[in-house]
């Protein structure tokens, strides 16, 4: 299983990190909904701070953990 499919099917909920308008780190938990050879897919609403941060920079870092 490749890394993206593993994140989607085995981890599913990940911590997504972006930076705000002042360059400070901001995190939130998101659910990975799908993956393919082009990347990961997740949902967010356009009124959420996460959406605005992501659109402003175009970058996100994700961390997931499997286990208890």
DSSP file (Angstrom, degrees, kcal/mol; ACC not computed):
  #  RESIDUE AA STRUCTURE BP1 BP2  ACC     N-H-->O    O-->H-N    N-H-->O    O-->H-N    TCO  KAPPA ALPHA  PHI   PSI    X-CA   Y-CA   Z-CA
    1    1 A X              0   0    0      0, 0.0     2,-0.0     0, 0.0     0, 0.0   0.000 360.0 360.0 360.0 132.2    0.0    0.0    0.0
    2    2 A X     >  -     0   0    0      1,-0.1     4,-2.3     4,-0.0     5,-0.2  -0.293 360.0-103.9 -77.5 168.2    1.4    3.4   -0.9
    3    3 A X  H  > S+     0   0    0      1,-0.2     4,-2.3     2,-0.2     5,-0.2   0.875 118.0  49.4 -60.9 -41.5    1.8    6.2    1.6
    4    4 A X  H  > S+     0   0    0      2,-0.2     4,-2.2     1,-0.2    -1,-0.2   0.922 112.4  46.9 -67.1 -43.2   -1.2    8.3    0.3
    5    5 A X  H  > S+     0   0    0      2,-0.2     4,-3.0     1,-0.2     5,-0.4   0.876 110.7  54.1 -64.8 -36.8   -3.5    5.3    0.3
    6    6 A X  H  X>S+     0   0    0     -4,-2.3     4,-2.5     2,-0.2     5,-1.5   0.927 108.4  48.8 -62.2 -45.2   -2.3    4.4    3.8
    7    7 A X  I  <>S+     0   0    0     -4,-2.3     5,-3.6     3,-0.2     4,-0.3   0.915 116.0  44.7 -59.6 -42.7   -3.1    7.9    5.1
    8    8 A X  I  <5S+     0   0    0     -4,-2.2    -2,-0.2     3,-0.2    -1,-0.2   0.951 126.4  25.5 -66.7 -50.6   -6.6    7.7    3.5
    9    9 A X  I  <5S+     0   0    0     -4,-3.0    -3,-0.2    -5,-0.1    -2,-0.2   0.811 131.9  29.4 -91.5 -32.1   -7.6    4.2    4.6
   10   10 A X  I  <5S+     0   0    0     -4,-2.5    -3,-0.2    -5,-0.4    -2,-0.1   0.799 133.2  23.2-101.3 -33.8   -5.6    3.5    7.8
   11   11 A X  I   <S+     0   0    0     -5,-1.5     2,-2.4    -4,-0.3    -3,-0.2   0.891  70.3 162.9 -96.7 -56.5   -5.1    6.9    9.4
   12   12 A X      < +     0   0    0     -5,-3.6    20,-3.4    -6,-0.2     2,-0.6  -0.352  59.3  66.4  68.3 -60.0   -8.0    9.0    7.9
   13   13 A X  E     +A   31   0A   0     -2,-2.4    52,-0.4    18,-0.2     2,-0.3  -0.821  68.7 172.0 -94.9 123.5   -7.9   11.8   10.5
   14   14 A X  E     -A   30   0A   0     16,-2.8    16,-2.7    -2,-0.6     2,-0.6  -0.865  36.9-113.8-126.9 158.8   -4.7   13.9   10.2
   15   15 A X  E     -AB  29  63A   0     48,-2.9    48,-2.1    -2,-0.3     2,-0.5  -0.856  32.5-157.2 -91.5 123.2   -3.3   17.1   11.8
   16   16 A X  E     -AB  28  62A   0     12,-3.5    12,-1.7    -2,-0.6     2,-0.5  -0.883   4.8-160.1-104.3 130.1   -2.9   19.7    9.1
   17   17 A X  E     +AB  27  61A   0     44,-3.3    44,-2.1    -2,-0.5     2,-0.2  -0.930  20.7 152.8-114.9 132.7   -0.5   22.5    9.7
   18   18 A X  E     -A   26   0A   0      8,-2.8     8,-2.5    -2,-0.5     2,-0.4  -0.737  38.7-109.4-134.5-175.7   -0.5   25.9    7.8
   19   19 A X  E     -A   25   0A   0      6,-0.2     6,-0.2    -2,-0.2    38,-0.1  -0.951  25.7-132.4-121.5 148.0    0.7   29.4    8.7
   20   20 A X    >   -     0   0    0      4,-2.9     3,-2.1    -2,-0.4     6,-0.0  -0.172  42.4 -81.3 -86.3-174.8   -1.5   32.4    9.4
   21   21 A X  T 3  S+     0   0    0      1,-0.3    -1,-0.1     2,-0.1    -2,-0.0   0.668 131.1  51.6 -63.9 -18.1   -1.2   35.9    8.0
   22   22 A X  T 3  S-     0   0    0      2,-0.1    -1,-0.3     3,-0.0     3,-0.1   0.372 121.1-105.9 -97.8   3.0    1.5   36.7   10.5
   23   23 A X  S <  S+     0   0    0     -3,-2.1     2,-0.3     1,-0.3    -2,-0.1   0.605  75.2 139.4  83.6  12.1    3.5   33.7    9.7
   24   24 A X        -     0   0    0      1,-0.1    -4,-2.9     0, 0.0    -1,-0.3  -0.653  57.9-103.3 -90.0 146.7    2.5   31.8   12.9
   25   25 A X  E     -A   19   0A   0     -2,-0.3     2,-0.3    -6,-0.2    -6,-0.2  -0.370  37.7-177.5 -70.0 146.2    1.8   28.1   12.8
   26   26 A X  E     -A   18   0A   0     -8,-2.5    -8,-2.8    -2,-0.1     2,-0.3  -0.993   3.0-169.1-142.7 137.8   -1.8   27.0   12.9
   27   27 A X  E     +A   17   0A   0     -2,-0.3     2,-0.3   -10,-0.2   -10,-0.2  -0.881   9.7 169.6-126.8 158.2   -3.1   23.4   13.0
   28   28 A X  E     -A   16   0A   0    -12,-1.7   -12,-3.5    -2,-0.3     2,-0.5  -0.967  35.4-108.8-156.7 160.6   -6.4   21.6   12.7
   29   29 A X  E     +A   15   0A   0     -2,-0.3     2,-0.3   -14,-0.2   -14,-0.2  -0.825  39.6 176.3 -95.7 130.7   -7.6   18.0   12.3
   30   30 A X  E     -A   14   0A   0    -16,-2.7   -16,-2.8    -2,-0.5     2,-0.5  -0.907  27.8-122.0-129.4 159.6   -9.0   17.1    8.9
   31   31 A X  E     -A   13   0A   0     -2,-0.3    12,-0.6    12,-0.3     2,-0.6  -0.896  19.9-133.9-103.1 127.5  -10.3   13.8    7.4
   32   32 A X  E     -C   42   0B   0    -20,-3.4    10,-0.2    -2,-0.5     3,-0.1  -0.711  24.6-177.2 -77.5 121.2   -8.6   12.5    4.3
   33   33 A X  E     -     0   0B   0      8,-2.9     2,-0.3    -2,-0.6     9,-0.2   0.771  56.7 -11.3 -95.1 -29.9  -11.5   11.5    2.0
   34   34 A X  E     -C   41   0B   0      7,-1.5     7,-2.6     2,-0.0     2,-0.3  -0.972  53.7-160.3-161.9 166.7   -9.7   10.0   -1.1
   35   35 A X  E     +C   40   0B   0     -2,-0.3     2,-0.3     5,-0.2     5,-0.2  -0.983  14.2 159.2-153.8 152.9   -6.3    9.6   -2.7
   36   36 A X  E >   -C   39   0B   0      3,-2.2     3,-1.2    -2,-0.3   -32,-0.1  -0.844  62.5 -65.4-153.9-167.9   -5.0    8.8   -6.2
   37   37 A X  T 3  S+     0   0    0      1,-0.3     3,-0.1    -2,-0.3   -33,-0.0   0.673 129.6  54.7 -64.6 -15.7   -1.8    9.2   -8.2
   38   38 A X  T 3  S-     0   0    0      1,-0.3     2,-0.3     0, 0.0    -1,-0.3   0.650 117.6 -90.9 -91.9 -17.2   -2.2   13.0   -8.0
   39   39 A X  E <   -C   36   0B   0     -3,-1.2    -3,-2.2     2,-0.0    -1,-0.3  -0.979  55.0 -34.1 147.8-160.3   -2.5   13.4   -4.3
   40   40 A X  E     -C   35   0B   0     -2,-0.3     2,-0.4    -5,-0.2    -5,-0.2  -0.689  42.6-149.5-101.5 153.8   -4.8   13.5   -1.3
   41   41 A X  E     +C   34   0B   0     -7,-2.6    -8,-2.9    -2,-0.3    -7,-1.5  -0.991  22.7 159.6-127.9 133.3   -8.3   14.9   -1.2
   42   42 A X  E     -C   32   0B   0     -2,-0.4     2,-0.4   -10,-0.2   -10,-0.1  -0.939  30.9-119.2-144.3 164.8  -10.1   16.4    1.8
   43   43 A X        +     0   0    0    -12,-0.6     2,-0.3    -2,-0.3   -12,-0.3  -0.842  31.7 158.6-110.6 144.1  -13.0   18.7    2.4
   44   44 A X        -     0   0    0     -2,-0.4     2,-0.3   -14,-0.1    -2,-0.0  -0.963  37.8-112.3-153.3 156.0  -13.1   22.1    4.0
   45   45 A X    >   -     0   0    0     -2,-0.3     3,-1.8     1,-0.1     6,-0.4  -0.668  22.4-125.5 -92.0 146.6  -15.6   25.0    3.9
   46   46 A X  T 3  S+     0   0    0     -2,-0.3    -1,-0.1     1,-0.3     6,-0.0   0.570 108.8  58.4 -70.5  -6.9  -14.6   28.3    2.2
   47   47 A X  T 3  S+     0   0    0      4,-0.1    -1,-0.3     5,-0.0     2,-0.2   0.462  85.8 102.2 -96.7  -1.8  -15.5   30.2    5.4
   48   48 A X  S <> S-     0   0    0     -3,-1.8     4,-1.8     1,-0.1     5,-0.1  -0.523  77.0-128.6 -82.1 147.8  -13.1   28.3    7.6
   49   49 A X  H  > S+     0   0    0      1,-0.2     4,-2.7     2,-0.2     5,-0.2   0.874 109.8  59.3 -59.9 -38.0   -9.8   29.8    8.7
   50   50 A X  H  > S+     0   0    0      1,-0.2     4,-2.5     2,-0.2    -1,-0.2   0.919 104.5  49.7 -58.1 -44.7   -8.0   26.6    7.4
   51   51 A X  H  > S+     0   0    0     -6,-0.4     4,-2.6     2,-0.2     5,-0.2   0.930 111.8  48.0 -59.4 -47.1   -9.4   27.2    3.9
   52   52 A X  H  X S+     0   0    0     -4,-1.8     4,-1.9     1,-0.2    -2,-0.2   0.904 112.8  48.1 -63.4 -41.6   -8.2   30.8    3.9
   53   53 A X  H  X S+     0   0    0     -4,-2.7     4,-1.7     2,-0.2     5,-0.4   0.923 113.0  48.2 -64.4 -43.1   -4.7   29.9    5.2
   54   54 A X  H  X S+     0   0    0     -4,-2.5     4,-2.8    -5,-0.2    -2,-0.2   0.911 112.9  47.2 -64.5 -43.7   -4.4   27.1    2.6
   55   55 A X  H  < S+     0   0    0     -4,-2.6    -1,-0.2     1,-0.2    -2,-0.2   0.847 109.7  55.0 -66.7 -33.7   -5.5   29.4   -0.3
   56   56 A X  H  < S+     0   0    0     -4,-1.9    -1,-0.2    -5,-0.2    -2,-0.2   0.868 127.3  15.3 -69.0 -36.7   -3.1   32.1    0.8
   57   57 A X  H  < S-     0   0    0     -4,-1.7    -2,-0.2     2,-0.2    -3,-0.2   0.765  83.2-139.6-109.3 -33.3    0.0   30.0    0.8
   58   58 A X     <  +     0   0    0     -4,-2.8     2,-0.4    -5,-0.4    -4,-0.1   0.535  68.0 108.7  80.9   6.4   -0.8   26.8   -1.1
   59   59 A X        +     0   0    0     -6,-0.3     2,-0.3    -5,-0.2    -1,-0.3  -0.917  37.5 167.6-121.6 144.3    1.1   24.7    1.4
   60   60 A X        -     0   0    0     -2,-0.4     2,-0.4   -42,-0.1   -42,-0.2  -0.985  18.7-153.0-148.2 143.9    0.1   22.3    4.1
   61   61 A X  E     -B   17   0A   0    -44,-2.1   -44,-3.3    -2,-0.3     2,-0.4  -0.958  17.1-159.7-114.8 139.6    2.0   19.7    6.2
   62   62 A X  E     -B   16   0A   0     -2,-0.4     2,-0.4   -46,-0.2   -46,-0.2  -0.939  10.2-172.7-124.1 143.1    0.1   16.7    7.5
   63   63 A X  E     +B   15   0A   0    -48,-2.1   -48,-2.9    -2,-0.4     2,-0.3  -0.999   8.3 177.4-132.2 133.0    0.9   14.3   10.3
   64   64 A X        -     0   0    0     -2,-0.4     2,-0.4   -50,-0.2   -50,-0.1  -0.955  11.0-158.7-132.9 154.7   -1.0   11.1   11.1
   65   65 A X        -     0   0    0    -52,-0.4     2,-0.4    -2,-0.3   -52,-0.1  -0.998   4.5-154.3-136.6 132.0   -0.6    8.4   13.7
   66   66 A X        +     0   0    0     -2,-0.4     2,-0.2     2,-0.0   -55,-0.1  -0.880  58.3  36.7-104.1 136.3   -1.8    4.8   13.6
   67   67 A X              0   0    0     -2,-0.4    -2,-0.1     1,-0.1     0, 0.0  -0.648 360.0 360.0 120.8-177.6   -2.4    3.0   16.9
   68   68 A X              0   0    0     -2,-0.2    -1,-0.1     0, 0.0    -2,-0.0   0.413 360.0 360.0-103.1 360.0   -3.7    3.8   20.3
